[in-house]
């Protein structure tokens, strides 16, 4: 006895095609989002808002797939806008740093964190008087890059005699 597979009706075939098309759109949106986040790491958040997870395996209906696609499209748009703002911040910070390099005396005590330049680390470019108060009075200003991140404030050893118990 041979079992025959039920023939898909036109409506079921149309729904399967729509589901496939939505899945492809979702895949493209997820790929584009991943590319932006990977290219701009760590300056952009990996995930802006979480999407609700299903409680176990489920076949999503068309409405759920459309909501997921729309949420991903909104997230991608938001990430692109954050990327544009970040590019503008880095560009303006680099221009400001170049202006400060040309004339540090005009920008006394100015500070530009290296993360605003798109670089990693904790360093800060800052304008300081050369030779302390003498340089400040004489108008001798210089641009310096700080040495980096502060030391970790872990457990400190206390000097002196051991406590008696």
Buried (B, 14 or more C-beta within 10 A) or exposed (E): EEEEEEEEEEEEEEBEEEBEEBBEBBEEBBEBBEEBBEEBEEBBEEEBEEEEEEEEEEEBEEEBBBBBBEBBBEBBEBBBEBBEEBEEBBEEBBEBBEEBEEEBEEBEEBEBBBBBBBEEEEBBBBBBBBEEEEBBEEEBBEBEEBEEEEEEEEEEEEEEEEEEE
